[in-house]
Amino acid sequence: MWLFLIFVGVPILEIALFIQVGGAIGVWPTLAIVILTALAGTVLMRLQGLHALSRLKQSLATGGDPVGPIAHGALILVAGVLLLTPGFFTDAVGLSLLVPPVRETLIRWGASRVTVQAAGFASASKGRRPQDPGRPIETEYEVLDDDHDARPGDSGWTRR
């Protein structure tokens, strides 16, 4: 239901804003504002994106948690898409996403609504002593395909 409201409500809001702004300042200034905000947003998104990328590299180099820089980068990408979409409402939302405190607030809000569950593998030797790494492991095997006519160096994958 929310997606339906977004996909119907946002275009209606954008059309209404175009009509209001165009009626107040004229068609050409309105189009100039839309084009200038797209250009300015592209430049700001590039700068913010490069900053987020450098933070991600620094976090990975120091062994830190990369979740924050990745979340910032994702929101900067969303901001870029919104800024390239013609309209005043999407430009306002896109520009607000380029402000770091706004992104921090959204990331904290999203993190509070997400439940993280970890999955792992249990050891098959529960309750038993772990094997000594220096001691050989005893096992049995059976040859399923003994190819006597294979040439030396022929792996079997490249038969002629």
C-alpha angles and dihedrals in degrees: 000000000000092000090052091052091048095048092047101031100048096054091046090050091047092051091049091050091048090052093047096045093040090051092049101045105012137255101282097049089047092053090045091054091050092050094044093050090051091051094044091046091052091053093046092046091052093050094045091044092052090049091051090048092052090049089051092050091048091049092050093046092054094043093248130146110283095196095095097051091044091052091048090049092050092051091047088053090051089049090053092051091049092048092051090051108090113245144082099245094050090046091053092049092044093050091048090053089057090063108093097217090053090051091047090053092049092047092050091047092049093046091053090056097048124086114209119208123185124214125199143163122257120220116257090219097066111160093013129098114263116254119261105251091218095054120086119245114237117224143150127236139182127207107235100182115025104182107195096176095058115122119235109274093022106128095193092244093088104047117164 
